[in-house]
């Protein structure tokens, strides 16, 4: 028998497709360098090809060690993408944003997100905008899945069922 595992018809138990390409993205602010390093290492270890880190306040001196940790080539084997969300970065991003382009549409999500971003610099609005950027880049680069989590969260992928 096959140990109770089902097989696709005609596959003879062989995998014919490549595994999905995985990317993870997060907005980073006030996170210690050790947590950034751990986050990158963990997600690389479980199979993520890209870790996109959007540093929300890159001009804050207290953020520099976390940014430098993310930039270290030896840590992430080139898999981490670092975005420094400076005022110039935001200006460029808003020119591309569908939230900005669709803010007057009947779907109030776009207008409300932009209003929260502009009036109170709302964290959820900023997350929506940076995840939109991460999604555009992931699609452009052929990724199958994009996960959005915070720095204190992780995706658990058990190797077997209990």
C-alpha positions as CSV (number, residue, x, y, z in Angstrom):
1,X,0.0,0.0,0.0
2,X,0.8,3.6,0.0
3,X,0.5,4.1,3.7
4,X,-2.9,5.7,3.4
5,X,-1.7,8.5,1.1
6,X,-3.8,9.3,-1.9
7,X,-2.1,9.6,-5.3
8,X,-3.3,11.7,-8.3
9,X,-4.5,9.6,-11.1
10,X,-1.7,8.8,-13.6
11,X,1.0,10.3,-11.4
12,X,2.4,7.0,-10.0
13,X,3.3,9.0,-6.9
14,X,5.7,11.3,-8.7
15,X,5.5,15.0,-8.4
16,X,5.3,16.6,-11.8
17,X,5.1,20.3,-10.7
18,X,7.7,22.4,-9.0
19,X,6.9,23.4,-5.5
20,X,5.2,26.8,-5.2
21,X,7.4,29.9,-4.9
22,X,6.9,31.6,-1.6
23,X,7.4,35.2,-0.5
24,X,6.7,36.9,2.8
25,X,6.5,40.6,3.5
26,X,6.2,42.8,6.6
27,X,6.2,46.4,7.7
28,X,9.0,46.9,10.2
29,X,9.2,49.5,13.0
30,X,10.8,49.3,16.4
31,X,12.0,45.8,15.9
32,X,15.4,44.8,17.4
33,X,18.1,43.6,15.0
34,X,18.0,40.1,16.6
35,X,14.3,39.7,15.8
36,X,14.9,40.8,12.2
37,X,17.7,38.2,11.8
38,X,15.6,35.5,13.4
39,X,12.6,36.3,11.2
40,X,14.7,36.2,8.0
41,X,16.5,32.9,9.0
42,X,13.3,31.2,10.0
43,X,11.4,32.0,6.8
44,X,14.4,31.0,4.6
45,X,14.7,27.7,6.5
46,X,11.0,26.8,5.9
47,X,11.3,27.5,2.2
48,X,10.6,31.2,1.5
49,X,12.6,32.5,-1.4
50,X,11.9,36.1,-0.7
51,X,11.6,38.1,2.5
52,X,10.5,41.7,1.8
53,X,11.1,44.1,4.7
54,X,9.6,47.5,4.6
55,X,11.3,49.7,7.2
56,X,8.6,52.2,8.2
57,X,10.9,54.8,9.9
58,X,14.4,54.3,8.3
59,X,15.6,57.7,9.3
60,X,15.2,56.9,13.0
61,X,18.7,56.2,14.4
62,X,17.3,53.4,16.6
63,X,16.3,51.5,13.4
64,X,19.8,51.4,11.9
65,X,21.0,48.2,13.5
66,X,17.9,46.3,12.3
67,X,18.3,47.7,8.8
68,X,22.0,46.7,8.7
69,X,21.0,43.2,9.9
70,X,18.6,42.8,7.0
71,X,21.2,44.1,4.6
72,X,23.9,41.6,5.6
73,X,24.4,39.2,2.6
74,X,25.8,36.4,4.7
75,X,22.6,36.3,6.8
76,X,20.0,35.8,4.1
77,X,21.8,34.5,1.0
78,X,20.3,37.3,-1.1
79,X,16.7,36.5,-0.3
80,X,15.9,39.6,1.7
81,X,14.6,42.7,0.0
82,X,15.0,45.9,2.0
83,X,12.7,48.8,1.3
84,X,13.4,52.1,3.2
85,X,10.1,53.8,3.4
86,X,11.4,57.4,3.3
87,X,9.2,60.3,2.2
88,X,10.7,60.0,-1.4
89,X,9.9,56.2,-1.3
90,X,6.3,57.0,-0.3
91,X,5.9,59.6,-3.0
92,X,7.1,57.2,-5.7
93,X,4.9,54.4,-4.3
94,X,1.7,56.5,-4.2
95,X,2.2,57.3,-7.9
96,X,1.9,53.5,-8.6
97,X,-0.7,52.7,-6.0
98,X,-4.1,51.3,-7.0
99,X,-5.4,52.7,-3.6
100,X,-4.5,56.2,-4.9
101,X,-5.8,55.6,-8.4
102,X,-9.1,54.1,-7.1
103,X,-9.7,56.4,-4.1
104,X,-12.8,57.9,-5.7
105,X,-14.3,54.5,-6.8
106,X,-17.6,53.1,-5.5
107,X,-15.5,50.7,-3.4
108,X,-14.9,52.8,-0.3
109,X,-11.9,50.6,0.8
110,X,-9.6,52.6,-1.4
111,X,-10.7,56.1,-0.4
112,X,-10.8,55.2,3.3
113,X,-7.3,53.6,3.2
114,X,-5.9,56.7,1.5
115,X,-7.7,59.0,4.0
116,X,-6.3,57.1,7.0
117,X,-2.9,57.2,5.5
118,X,-2.9,60.9,4.8
119,X,-4.7,62.2,7.9
120,X,-3.3,60.0,10.7
121,X,-0.6,58.0,9.0
122,X,-2.5,54.9,10.2
123,X,-0.5,51.7,10.5
124,X,-3.0,49.4,8.8
125,X,-3.2,51.9,5.9
126,X,0.6,51.8,5.6
127,X,0.5,48.0,5.7
128,X,-2.1,47.9,2.9
129,X,0.1,50.2,0.8
130,X,3.4,48.3,1.3
131,X,1.7,44.9,0.8
132,X,0.3,46.2,-2.5
133,X,4.0,46.9,-3.5
134,X,5.1,43.5,-2.2
135,X,2.3,41.9,-4.2
136,X,3.2,43.7,-7.4
137,X,6.8,42.7,-7.1
138,X,5.9,39.1,-6.2
139,X,3.6,38.7,-9.2
140,X,6.2,40.4,-11.5
141,X,8.9,37.9,-10.3
142,X,6.7,34.8,-10.7
143,X,6.0,34.0,-7.0
144,X,2.9,31.9,-6.3
145,X,2.2,32.9,-2.7
146,X,2.7,36.1,-0.6
147,X,2.3,35.9,3.1
148,X,1.9,39.0,5.2
149,X,2.8,38.6,8.9
150,X,4.2,40.8,11.6
151,X,7.7,40.4,13.0
152,X,6.4,38.5,16.1
153,X,4.5,36.0,14.0
154,X,5.5,33.0,12.0
155,X,3.9,30.4,9.7
156,X,4.1,26.9,11.2
157,X,4.4,24.2,8.6
158,X,4.4,20.8,10.3
159,X,6.1,18.0,8.4
160,X,3.4,15.5,9.3
161,X,0.0,15.2,10.9
162,X,-0.4,13.9,14.4
